[in-house]
Amino acid sequence: MLKKNAELQGLQARAGRAFAALPITPNQITSLSIFSALAAFCLAYLGLPIHSLALFILSGALDALDGAVARAKGMVSRKGAYIDGISDRLVEFLFILSFFSFPLPNAVLPAWLSLMLILFFGSAMTSFATAYAEHRHVADSKKISCQPGILPRAERLILLFTAFLAAPFHPFAASILLFLIAILCTATFAQRFAYYAR
């Protein structure tokens, strides 16, 4: 899992320390991430997929940076984590919605259905399963830190970035990849549900 990769965590910490010197708060970085995603969404519908993808990648980088800056500045808070989590879902929603700007062919499932499955099971239900288990005191932080996941968020986004890059040039390949992501998202949700329900 990329989230637990020590080298990536070290890189994120170094970036956080470097950007901590700037007169910008972690929540402002989070806001920039949302605005970047909104601009990327607009560019996708203007027929500029490469520019759109670049801004979505920037949005993802800003999302990784806000927490690192918060830690470097000693500004970590529950409210900041909450705002960050909500913004993550908004950005992912805009990113998935941007796929509808492409005339994607059907591959096993209609492309729109694969996208809906990714949105529902990947972006919404997988994280909801964890949040609701915590809310209902079914799981403590130790159990949550050990939760399984075939396709966690970071890996899901990398596959979605790949599909987005392929969509204008190889739409059928993009549709196949979206179908596979949808299957993995559904399996991840089932895995999380079974983990917390047993």
Z-matrix of the N, CA and C atoms (Angstrom, degrees):
N
C 1 1.448
C 2 1.524 1 109.70
N 3 1.315 2 116.22 1 129.81
C 4 1.461 3 120.81 2 -176.52
C 5 1.518 4 112.43 3 -64.39
N 6 1.335 5 117.05 4 -33.98
C 7 1.464 6 120.72 5 -176.74
C 8 1.523 7 111.62 6 -60.96
N 9 1.336 8 116.94 7 -30.24
C 10 1.459 9 121.12 8 -177.65
C 11 1.533 10 112.97 9 -99.51
N 12 1.327 11 117.62 10 6.64
C 13 1.451 12 121.72 11 -179.89
C 14 1.529 13 110.23 12 -70.53
N 15 1.330 14 116.51 13 121.21
C 16 1.473 15 121.69 14 -174.86
C 17 1.528 16 112.28 15 -62.78
N 18 1.333 17 117.44 16 -39.45
C 19 1.468 18 120.21 17 -179.56
C 20 1.527 19 111.04 18 -65.67
N 21 1.325 20 116.46 19 -42.02
C 22 1.464 21 119.61 20 178.34
C 23 1.520 22 111.27 21 -67.24
N 24 1.323 23 116.73 22 -37.77
C 25 1.463 24 119.95 23 177.37
C 26 1.530 25 110.60 24 -64.06
N 27 1.341 26 116.39 25 -39.07
C 28 1.461 27 120.49 26 177.55
C 29 1.525 28 111.73 27 -64.82
N 30 1.325 29 116.01 28 -42.64
C 31 1.465 30 121.25 29 177.72
C 32 1.529 31 110.52 30 -62.29
N 33 1.329 32 115.96 31 -43.25
C 34 1.460 33 120.88 32 179.28
C 35 1.536 34 110.63 33 -62.86
N 36 1.325 35 116.86 34 -41.30
C 37 1.471 36 120.72 35 179.33
C 38 1.523 37 110.93 36 -64.46
N 39 1.348 38 117.01 37 -41.96
C 40 1.473 39 120.34 38 178.75
C 41 1.527 40 110.82 39 -64.18
N 42 1.329 41 116.98 40 -41.45
C 43 1.473 42 120.61 41 177.91
C 44 1.523 43 110.21 42 -64.06
N 45 1.329 44 116.21 43 -39.58
C 46 1.460 45 120.39 44 178.56
C 47 1.519 46 111.96 45 -61.11
N 48 1.333 47 116.26 46 -43.29
C 49 1.471 48 120.23 47 178.67
C 50 1.536 49 110.86 48 -65.97
N 51 1.327 50 116.53 49 -39.23
C 52 1.468 51 120.12 50 -179.86
C 53 1.532 52 111.48 51 -65.24
N 54 1.330 53 116.98 52 -41.86
C 55 1.464 54 120.42 53 -177.67
C 56 1.531 55 112.61 54 -84.04
N 57 1.323 56 117.16 55 -12.20
C 58 1.464 57 120.35 56 -179.92
C 59 1.528 58 111.81 57 -64.61
N 60 1.344 59 116.47 58 -23.28
C 61 1.465 60 120.48 59 -179.97
C 62 1.528 61 111.82 60 -72.26
N 63 1.322 62 117.67 61 -19.11
C 64 1.465 63 120.86 62 -178.97
C 65 1.529 64 110.40 63 -76.15
N 66 1.340 65 116.83 64 148.31
C 67 1.469 66 119.81 65 -179.90
C 68 1.537 67 111.37 66 -80.38
N 69 1.332 68 116.00 67 63.75
C 70 1.464 69 120.67 68 -179.38
C 71 1.528 70 107.86 69 -140.81
N 72 1.315 71 116.00 70 139.53
C 73 1.460 72 120.18 71 -178.23
C 74 1.534 73 110.36 72 -89.32
N 75 1.324 74 117.30 73 159.35
C 76 1.469 75 119.74 74 176.37
C 77 1.540 76 112.83 75 -57.08
N 78 1.337 77 117.31 76 -38.66
C 79 1.464 78 119.55 77 179.45
C 80 1.532 79 112.03 78 -67.29
N 81 1.321 80 116.69 79 -30.86
C 82 1.469 81 119.57 80 175.39
C 83 1.526 82 110.67 81 -68.74
N 84 1.329 83 116.68 82 -36.46
C 85 1.472 84 120.44 83 175.49
C 86 1.528 85 109.71 84 -64.39
N 87 1.330 86 116.61 85 -40.96
C 88 1.463 87 120.97 86 176.61
C 89 1.527 88 110.50 87 -59.84
N 90 1.339 89 116.67 88 -42.91
C 91 1.469 90 121.08 89 178.35
C 92 1.527 91 111.21 90 -62.20
N 93 1.343 92 116.47 91 -40.97
C 94 1.467 93 120.14 92 177.26
C 95 1.528 94 111.21 93 -61.50
N 96 1.329 95 115.94 94 -35.49
C 97 1.462 96 120.78 95 177.73
C 98 1.527 97 110.84 96 -61.79
N 99 1.332 98 116.31 97 -42.99
C 100 1.471 99 120.89 98 179.86
C 101 1.531 100 110.06 99 -66.80
N 102 1.344 101 117.41 100 -44.96
C 103 1.471 102 120.33 101 -179.78
C 104 1.528 103 111.45 102 -63.90
N 105 1.325 104 116.31 103 -37.58
C 106 1.461 105 120.58 104 176.76
C 107 1.525 106 110.36 105 -62.21
N 108 1.330 107 116.85 106 -42.10
C 109 1.469 108 121.05 107 178.90
C 110 1.528 109 111.55 108 -66.82
N 111 1.330 110 117.06 109 -38.40
C 112 1.475 111 120.05 110 177.11
C 113 1.529 112 110.72 111 -62.87
N 114 1.336 113 116.42 112 -43.40
C 115 1.467 114 120.22 113 177.97
C 116 1.526 115 110.17 114 -64.11
N 117 1.337 116 117.15 115 -40.42
C 118 1.469 117 121.47 116 178.99
C 119 1.523 118 110.76 117 -62.99
N 120 1.320 119 116.50 118 -41.70
C 121 1.463 120 121.97 119 177.58
C 122 1.538 121 110.46 120 -58.97
N 123 1.321 122 116.72 121 -45.48
C 124 1.474 123 121.15 122 178.59
C 125 1.529 124 111.30 123 -63.14
N 126 1.323 125 116.81 124 -42.42
C 127 1.464 126 120.41 125 179.92
C 128 1.528 127 112.00 126 -63.97
N 129 1.328 128 116.60 127 -35.05
C 130 1.468 129 119.75 128 177.68
C 131 1.520 130 110.43 129 -60.51
N 132 1.326 131 116.85 130 -42.21
C 133 1.468 132 120.60 131 -178.77
C 134 1.519 133 112.64 132 -80.28
N 135 1.328 134 116.95 133 -11.22
C 136 1.462 135 120.44 134 172.93
C 137 1.527 136 111.42 135 -89.64
N 138 1.342 137 116.22 136 3.38
C 139 1.463 138 120.61 137 177.63
C 140 1.513 139 113.70 138 80.97
N 141 1.325 140 117.17 139 28.48
C 142 1.465 141 121.76 140 179.28
C 143 1.530 142 109.26 141 -120.37
N 144 1.348 143 117.42 142 70.04
C 145 1.469 144 119.80 143 -172.57
C 146 1.524 145 114.65 144 -65.11
N 147 1.318 146 119.00 145 -35.38
C 148 1.462 147 120.59 146 -178.61
C 149 1.532 148 110.15 147 -69.13
N 150 1.332 149 116.49 148 -43.02
C 151 1.471 150 120.62 149 176.87
C 152 1.533 151 109.35 150 -63.10
N 153 1.333 152 115.28 151 -41.01
C 154 1.459 153 120.60 152 178.43
C 155 1.523 154 110.82 153 -60.58
N 156 1.322 155 116.89 154 -47.77
C 157 1.469 156 120.94 155 -179.70
C 158 1.518 157 111.04 156 -61.39
N 159 1.338 158 117.00 157 -39.75
C 160 1.470 159 120.36 158 179.09
C 161 1.527 160 110.77 159 -60.34
N 162 1.329 161 116.66 160 -41.34
C 163 1.470 162 119.33 161 179.45
C 164 1.526 163 111.83 162 -72.55
N 165 1.335 164 117.47 163 -32.66
C 166 1.465 165 119.01 164 175.33
C 167 1.532 166 110.58 165 -67.14
N 168 1.320 167 116.54 166 -37.50
C 169 1.475 168 119.84 167 176.38
C 170 1.528 169 110.07 168 -65.82
N 171 1.336 170 116.99 169 -40.65
C 172 1.469 171 120.96 170 175.41
C 173 1.527 172 110.17 171 -59.86
N 174 1.319 173 116.09 172 -42.84
C 175 1.467 174 120.64 173 178.41
C 176 1.526 175 110.89 174 -59.68
N 177 1.344 176 116.37 175 -42.47
C 178 1.462 177 120.61 176 177.52
C 179 1.515 178 112.36 177 -64.23
N 180 1.336 179 116.21 178 -39.45
C 181 1.470 180 120.55 179 178.64
C 182 1.528 181 110.51 180 -65.25
N 183 1.334 182 116.65 181 -41.06
C 184 1.466 183 120.24 182 177.87
C 185 1.526 184 110.96 183 -64.92
N 186 1.333 185 115.61 184 -35.52
C 187 1.465 186 120.25 185 177.60
C 188 1.528 187 110.61 186 -63.63
N 189 1.321 188 116.80 187 -39.93
C 190 1.467 189 120.36 188 178.03
C 191 1.531 190 110.95 189 -70.47
N 192 1.327 191 116.45 190 -28.77
C 193 1.462 192 121.36 191 -175.35
C 194 1.523 193 113.40 192 -79.39
N 195 1.335 194 117.81 193 -33.92
C 196 1.467 195 119.00 194 -173.49
C 197 1.530 196 112.69 195 -60.25
N 198 1.319 197 116.84 196 -43.15
C 199 1.459 198 119.86 197 178.09
C 200 1.518 199 112.49 198 -67.25
N 201 1.325 200 115.96 199 -38.36
C 202 1.471 201 120.44 200 179.64
C 203 1.527 202 110.76 201 -65.22
N 204 1.329 203 116.47 202 -40.35
C 205 1.468 204 120.59 203 177.62
C 206 1.531 205 109.97 204 -67.03
N 207 1.335 206 116.34 205 -39.52
C 208 1.471 207 120.07 206 178.16
C 209 1.534 208 110.49 207 -60.22
N 210 1.325 209 116.69 208 -42.82
C 211 1.468 210 119.81 209 178.88
C 212 1.529 211 111.15 210 -67.18
N 213 1.337 212 116.53 211 -41.99
C 214 1.469 213 120.46 212 -178.71
C 215 1.528 214 111.94 213 -66.36
N 216 1.337 215 117.16 214 -33.82
C 217 1.469 216 120.97 215 -179.06
C 218 1.525 217 112.41 216 -90.88
N 219 1.327 218 117.40 217 -2.24
C 220 1.462 219 120.21 218 -176.78
C 221 1.517 220 112.14 219 67.55
N 222 1.352 221 116.25 220 34.44
C 223 1.467 222 121.18 221 -177.37
C 224 1.531 223 112.03 222 -113.12
N 225 1.315 224 116.93 223 22.26
C 226 1.464 225 120.29 224 179.89
C 227 1.522 226 108.66 225 -67.14
N 228 1.338 227 116.25 226 131.14
C 229 1.465 228 120.44 227 178.53
C 230 1.522 229 109.61 228 -148.17
N 231 1.318 230 115.78 229 158.59
C 232 1.466 231 120.52 230 177.37
C 233 1.524 232 110.38 231 -63.93
N 234 1.330 233 115.70 232 -38.83
C 235 1.471 234 119.64 233 -179.77
C 236 1.526 235 110.46 234 -64.38
N 237 1.335 236 116.73 235 -42.32
C 238 1.464 237 120.89 236 178.23
C 239 1.520 238 111.41 237 -62.63
N 240 1.343 239 116.33 238 -41.89
C 241 1.473 240 120.38 239 177.97
C 242 1.529 241 110.73 240 -63.63
N 243 1.320 242 115.68 241 -38.28
C 244 1.472 243 120.57 242 178.12
C 245 1.534 244 110.57 243 -63.98
N 246 1.336 245 116.08 244 -48.16
C 247 1.472 246 120.64 245 179.71
C 248 1.524 247 110.20 246 -61.05
N 249 1.325 248 116.46 247 -41.54
C 250 1.463 249 121.23 248 179.23
C 251 1.527 250 111.03 249 -62.17
N 252 1.327 251 116.85 250 -44.61
C 253 1.468 252 120.50 251 -179.81
C 254 1.518 253 112.78 252 -63.36
N 255 1.335 254 116.20 253 -40.79
C 256 1.476 255 120.23 254 178.30
C 257 1.525 256 110.03 255 -66.67
N 258 1.328 257 116.67 256 -42.55
C 259 1.474 258 119.36 257 179.98
C 260 1.531 259 111.11 258 -64.69
N 261 1.339 260 117.18 259 -35.25
C 262 1.465 261 120.52 260 176.28
C 263 1.524 262 110.76 261 -55.80
N 264 1.327 263 115.68 262 -45.97
C 265 1.473 264 120.09 263 -178.40
C 266 1.527 265 111.46 264 -68.38
N 267 1.335 266 117.45 265 -37.35
C 268 1.468 267 120.51 266 177.75
C 269 1.525 268 110.90 267 -63.54
N 270 1.331 269 116.36 268 -44.99
C 271 1.462 270 121.16 269 179.97
C 272 1.525 271 110.05 270 -63.62
N 273 1.328 272 116.87 271 -44.58
C 274 1.464 273 119.87 272 -179.91
C 275 1.530 274 111.08 273 -63.87
N 276 1.333 275 116.59 274 -37.84
C 277 1.467 276 120.51 275 176.72
C 278 1.532 277 110.69 276 -60.88
N 279 1.328 278 116.91 277 -47.06
C 280 1.467 279 120.60 278 178.99
C 281 1.525 280 111.36 279 -62.25
N 282 1.335 281 115.91 280 -39.07
C 283 1.458 282 120.35 281 -179.84
C 284 1.532 283 110.77 282 -64.11
N 285 1.318 284 116.52 283 -48.44
C 286 1.472 285 120.20 284 -179.54
C 287 1.524 286 110.34 285 -65.17
N 288 1.328 287 117.36 286 -39.41
C 289 1.465 288 121.04 287 178.75
C 290 1.531 289 111.28 288 -62.59
N 291 1.329 290 116.85 289 -30.02
C 292 1.472 291 121.43 290 -179.88
C 293 1.524 292 112.40 291 -64.68
N 294 1.340 293 117.92 292 -24.78
C 295 1.461 294 120.45 293 177.83
C 296 1.526 295 112.02 294 -61.78
N 297 1.325 296 117.19 295 -24.79
C 298 1.466 297 120.68 296 -179.73
C 299 1.531 298 111.64 297 -70.67
N 300 1.334 299 117.45 298 -8.62
C 301 1.467 300 120.22 299 176.22
C 302 1.529 301 111.71 300 -77.33
N 303 1.352 302 116.64 301 -11.38
C 304 1.461 303 121.35 302 179.16
C 305 1.530 304 110.66 303 -100.28
N 306 1.320 305 117.30 304 142.55
C 307 1.476 306 119.71 305 174.18
C 308 1.534 307 110.10 306 -81.44
N 309 1.316 308 116.67 307 75.75
C 310 1.462 309 120.95 308 -175.06
C 311 1.533 310 110.97 309 -80.27
N 312 1.325 311 116.97 310 133.03
C 313 1.466 312 120.06 311 177.72
C 314 1.531 313 110.44 312 -76.72
N 315 1.319 314 115.06 313 163.18
C 316 1.462 315 119.82 314 176.06
C 317 1.520 316 109.62 315 -76.00
N 318 1.324 317 115.92 316 139.30
C 319 1.462 318 121.36 317 176.32
C 320 1.526 319 106.80 318 -141.54
N 321 1.298 320 117.22 319 105.49
C 322 1.461 321 125.26 320 -174.17
C 323 1.523 322 109.63 321 69.10
N 324 1.339 323 116.82 322 -61.16
C 325 1.470 324 122.94 323 172.90
C 326 1.522 325 108.35 324 -114.38
N 327 1.325 326 117.64 325 157.22
C 328 1.467 327 117.77 326 169.99
C 329 1.535 328 109.48 327 -58.45
N 330 1.313 329 116.68 328 142.64
C 331 1.470 330 120.65 329 -176.94
C 332 1.522 331 111.42 330 -57.22
N 333 1.346 332 117.00 331 -39.21
C 334 1.464 333 119.60 332 -179.17
C 335 1.529 334 111.40 333 -62.15
N 336 1.331 335 116.71 334 -34.93
C 337 1.466 336 119.88 335 -179.97
C 338 1.535 337 110.79 336 -71.26
N 339 1.326 338 116.83 337 -39.98
C 340 1.470 339 119.44 338 175.08
C 341 1.523 340 110.19 339 -58.90
N 342 1.334 341 117.10 340 -43.26
C 343 1.465 342 121.19 341 179.76
C 344 1.526 343 111.48 342 -64.10
N 345 1.331 344 117.09 343 -39.70
C 346 1.468 345 120.23 344 178.37
C 347 1.531 346 111.52 345 -66.06
N 348 1.333 347 116.50 346 -38.62
C 349 1.463 348 120.10 347 177.45
C 350 1.534 349 111.15 348 -65.12
N 351 1.326 350 115.88 349 -40.47
C 352 1.470 351 120.29 350 177.49
C 353 1.530 352 109.89 351 -63.21
N 354 1.320 353 116.06 352 -45.03
C 355 1.459 354 120.75 353 -179.28
C 356 1.526 355 111.26 354 -63.89
N 357 1.338 356 116.35 355 -45.26
C 358 1.463 357 119.87 356 -175.49
C 359 1.525 358 111.87 357 -75.00
N 360 1.337 359 116.84 358 -55.31
C 361 1.459 360 119.40 359 -175.42
C 362 1.527 361 113.05 360 -81.90
N 363 1.336 362 116.99 361 -34.50
C 364 1.462 363 119.54 362 -178.43
C 365 1.509 364 112.53 363 -79.35
N 366 1.321 365 116.60 364 -58.92
C 367 1.456 366 120.36 365 -174.36
C 368 1.527 367 112.93 366 -78.67
N 369 1.332 368 117.15 367 -39.59
C 370 1.467 369 119.61 368 -172.86
C 371 1.526 370 113.65 369 -95.01
N 372 1.318 371 117.99 370 -63.01
C 373 1.465 372 120.77 371 -167.47
C 374 1.529 373 114.29 372 -72.06
N 375 1.320 374 118.21 373 -32.19
C 376 1.463 375 119.56 374 179.80
C 377 1.524 376 110.13 375 -64.21
N 378 1.333 377 116.85 376 -46.89
C 379 1.465 378 119.23 377 178.66
C 380 1.530 379 111.01 378 -72.31
N 381 1.331 380 117.24 379 -32.69
C 382 1.472 381 119.81 380 178.13
C 383 1.519 382 110.74 381 -65.03
N 384 1.330 383 117.78 382 -38.72
C 385 1.470 384 121.26 383 179.02
C 386 1.524 385 110.37 384 -57.54
N 387 1.323 386 116.43 385 -41.85
C 388 1.465 387 120.76 386 178.87
C 389 1.531 388 111.05 387 -70.09
N 390 1.334 389 116.38 388 -48.08
C 391 1.464 390 120.46 389 -177.83
C 392 1.525 391 111.71 390 -62.63
N 393 1.325 392 116.33 391 -39.30
C 394 1.470 393 119.58 392 -177.95
C 395 1.522 394 111.00 393 -73.13
N 396 1.326 395 117.49 394 -33.92
C 397 1.469 396 120.75 395 175.54
C 398 1.527 397 109.70 396 -62.80
N 399 1.329 398 116.37 397 -40.19
C 400 1.466 399 120.23 398 177.92
C 401 1.526 400 110.55 399 -69.25
N 402 1.322 401 116.56 400 -43.36
C 403 1.470 402 121.94 401 -179.46
C 404 1.526 403 111.57 402 -60.76
N 405 1.325 404 116.75 403 -40.16
C 406 1.468 405 121.74 404 -178.59
C 407 1.537 406 112.37 405 -89.19
N 408 1.327 407 116.29 406 7.48
C 409 1.470 408 122.82 407 177.78
C 410 1.531 409 111.99 408 59.11
N 411 1.333 410 115.18 409 33.97
C 412 1.457 411 121.24 410 174.67
C 413 1.528 412 109.07 411 -82.80
N 414 1.336 413 115.68 412 -24.63
C 415 1.469 414 120.47 413 -176.77
C 416 1.520 415 109.60 414 -138.54
N 417 1.333 416 114.77 415 142.93
C 418 1.459 417 120.18 416 172.28
C 419 1.533 418 108.64 417 -99.40
N 420 1.329 419 116.05 418 179.59
C 421 1.473 420 119.28 419 -176.19
C 422 1.529 421 112.22 420 -62.56
N 423 1.337 422 116.77 421 -31.72
C 424 1.469 423 119.46 422 179.25
C 425 1.524 424 110.71 423 -66.38
N 426 1.344 425 116.69 424 -44.32
C 427 1.463 426 120.30 425 179.55
C 428 1.529 427 110.58 426 -65.93
N 429 1.340 428 116.20 427 -39.26
C 430 1.464 429 120.34 428 179.51
C 431 1.526 430 110.66 429 -64.62
N 432 1.335 431 117.28 430 -39.00
C 433 1.471 432 119.79 431 -179.09
C 434 1.530 433 112.28 432 -66.74
N 435 1.329 434 116.76 433 -19.18
C 436 1.474 435 121.19 434 -179.93
C 437 1.530 436 112.95 435 -103.14
N 438 1.342 437 116.91 436 8.11
C 439 1.462 438 118.95 437 -175.37
C 440 1.526 439 111.89 438 -62.62
N 441 1.337 440 116.12 439 144.01
C 442 1.461 441 119.31 440 179.20
C 443 1.529 442 110.83 441 -79.87
N 444 1.310 443 115.29 442 167.75
C 445 1.456 444 120.22 443 175.83
C 446 1.511 445 110.87 444 -178.93
N 447 1.315 446 116.09 445 111.78
C 448 1.467 447 120.35 446 179.08
C 449 1.522 448 109.91 447 -63.44
N 450 1.349 449 115.26 448 -41.80
C 451 1.465 450 119.84 449 -175.93
C 452 1.530 451 109.71 450 -133.06
N 453 1.342 452 117.63 451 81.61
C 454 1.467 453 119.55 452 176.48
C 455 1.533 454 111.20 453 -67.32
N 456 1.329 455 115.44 454 173.88
C 457 1.463 456 121.41 455 -171.18
C 458 1.531 457 113.53 456 -58.00
N 459 1.316 458 118.40 457 -47.38
C 460 1.476 459 120.25 458 -176.71
C 461 1.526 460 110.93 459 -60.29
N 462 1.320 461 116.72 460 -46.02
C 463 1.461 462 120.94 461 179.72
C 464 1.534 463 111.01 462 -67.03
N 465 1.344 464 115.72 463 -37.82
C 466 1.468 465 119.76 464 177.52
C 467 1.527 466 110.69 465 -61.03
N 468 1.333 467 116.60 466 -42.78
C 469 1.462 468 120.22 467 -179.21
C 470 1.528 469 111.87 468 -67.10
N 471 1.323 470 117.11 469 -36.99
C 472 1.468 471 119.56 470 177.47
C 473 1.530 472 110.21 471 -62.39
N 474 1.328 473 116.87 472 -43.73
C 475 1.471 474 119.97 473 177.77
C 476 1.525 475 111.22 474 -65.62
N 477 1.327 476 117.13 475 -38.20
C 478 1.468 477 120.12 476 177.55
C 479 1.527 478 111.32 477 -66.69
N 480 1.340 479 117.79 478 -39.21
C 481 1.463 480 120.66 479 175.76
C 482 1.535 481 109.97 480 -59.92
N 483 1.331 482 116.11 481 -40.94
C 484 1.471 483 120.95 482 179.36
C 485 1.527 484 110.63 483 -63.67
N 486 1.328 485 116.19 484 -44.45
C 487 1.470 486 120.24 485 179.00
C 488 1.529 487 110.73 486 -64.04
N 489 1.334 488 116.50 487 -38.96
C 490 1.466 489 120.95 488 -179.61
C 491 1.519 490 110.70 489 -65.21
N 492 1.330 491 115.51 490 -40.55
C 493 1.464 492 120.20 491 178.37
C 494 1.525 493 111.08 492 -65.91
N 495 1.332 494 116.85 493 -36.30
C 496 1.464 495 121.45 494 -178.94
C 497 1.534 496 112.38 495 -75.97
N 498 1.327 497 117.29 496 -29.07
C 499 1.474 498 121.57 497 -170.40
C 500 1.533 499 115.42 498 -52.82
N 501 1.351 500 120.29 499 -45.34
C 502 1.469 501 118.07 500 -178.67
C 503 1.529 502 114.27 501 -72.92
N 504 1.340 503 116.57 502 -22.70
C 505 1.466 504 120.46 503 -174.09
C 506 1.528 505 113.32 504 -105.86
N 507 1.319 506 116.23 505 -36.21
C 508 1.467 507 122.64 506 -179.60
C 509 1.526 508 109.28 507 -134.39
N 510 1.349 509 116.99 508 71.83
C 511 1.467 510 119.79 509 -173.36
C 512 1.526 511 114.30 510 -60.24
N 513 1.339 512 118.02 511 -34.72
C 514 1.467 513 118.94 512 -179.95
C 515 1.533 514 110.41 513 -67.90
N 516 1.329 515 117.17 514 -41.32
C 517 1.462 516 120.97 515 177.24
C 518 1.529 517 110.16 516 -62.35
N 519 1.336 518 117.11 517 -39.60
C 520 1.466 519 120.99 518 177.68
C 521 1.525 520 110.47 519 -62.75
N 522 1.335 521 116.68 520 -41.26
C 523 1.469 522 120.67 521 179.46
C 524 1.527 523 111.51 522 -64.79
N 525 1.334 524 116.46 523 -40.72
C 526 1.472 525 120.33 524 177.02
C 527 1.528 526 110.18 525 -62.23
N 528 1.344 527 116.54 526 -44.41
C 529 1.461 528 120.71 527 179.87
C 530 1.524 529 110.75 528 -63.97
N 531 1.325 530 117.87 529 -40.25
C 532 1.467 531 120.92 530 177.43
C 533 1.525 532 111.06 531 -62.39
N 534 1.331 533 116.82 532 -40.05
C 535 1.465 534 120.60 533 176.95
C 536 1.531 535 110.34 534 -60.81
N 537 1.337 536 116.89 535 -45.61
C 538 1.462 537 120.79 536 179.45
C 539 1.532 538 111.57 537 -63.91
N 540 1.330 539 116.63 538 -39.86
C 541 1.470 540 120.15 539 177.22
C 542 1.521 541 110.01 540 -63.12
N 543 1.338 542 116.64 541 -41.38
C 544 1.471 543 120.96 542 179.26
C 545 1.524 544 111.16 543 -60.53
N 546 1.334 545 116.74 544 -43.00
C 547 1.475 546 120.99 545 178.77
C 548 1.529 547 110.03 546 -63.33
N 549 1.335 548 117.09 547 -44.94
C 550 1.465 549 121.13 548 -179.49
C 551 1.528 550 111.81 549 -66.50
N 552 1.337 551 117.48 550 -36.83
C 553 1.474 552 120.93 551 176.86
C 554 1.524 553 110.62 552 -64.04
N 555 1.325 554 116.52 553 -44.10
C 556 1.460 555 120.92 554 179.55
C 557 1.528 556 110.47 555 -63.69
N 558 1.331 557 116.33 556 -42.19
C 559 1.465 558 120.86 557 178.52
C 560 1.529 559 111.06 558 -65.34
N 561 1.324 560 117.48 559 -37.24
C 562 1.463 561 121.24 560 178.57
C 563 1.520 562 110.81 561 -64.35
N 564 1.336 563 116.15 562 -43.72
C 565 1.465 564 118.93 563 176.81
C 566 1.530 565 110.89 564 -61.05
N 567 1.332 566 117.01 565 -45.82
C 568 1.471 567 120.81 566 179.82
C 569 1.520 568 110.57 567 -60.04
N 570 1.320 569 116.18 568 -39.04
C 571 1.458 570 122.09 569 179.54
C 572 1.532 571 110.78 570 -64.53
N 573 1.341 572 116.59 571 -46.00
C 574 1.460 573 120.80 572 179.11
C 575 1.532 574 111.49 573 -65.06
N 576 1.325 575 115.97 574 -43.52
C 577 1.475 576 120.43 575 179.43
C 578 1.521 577 110.26 576 -59.73
N 579 1.325 578 117.35 577 -47.87
C 580 1.467 579 121.34 578 -179.72
C 581 1.529 580 110.69 579 -62.54
N 582 1.326 581 117.11 580 -38.45
C 583 1.464 582 122.12 581 -179.13
C 584 1.524 583 111.16 582 -61.78
N 585 1.334 584 116.55 583 -45.57
C 586 1.468 585 120.64 584 -177.74
C 587 1.533 586 112.53 585 -81.90
N 588 1.316 587 117.82 586 -25.55
C 589 1.463 588 120.65 587 -176.33
C 590 1.519 589 112.74 588 -80.72
N 591 1.327 590 116.56 589 -23.22
C 592 1.482 591 116.91 590 -176.16
C 593 1.531 592 112.42 591 -80.19
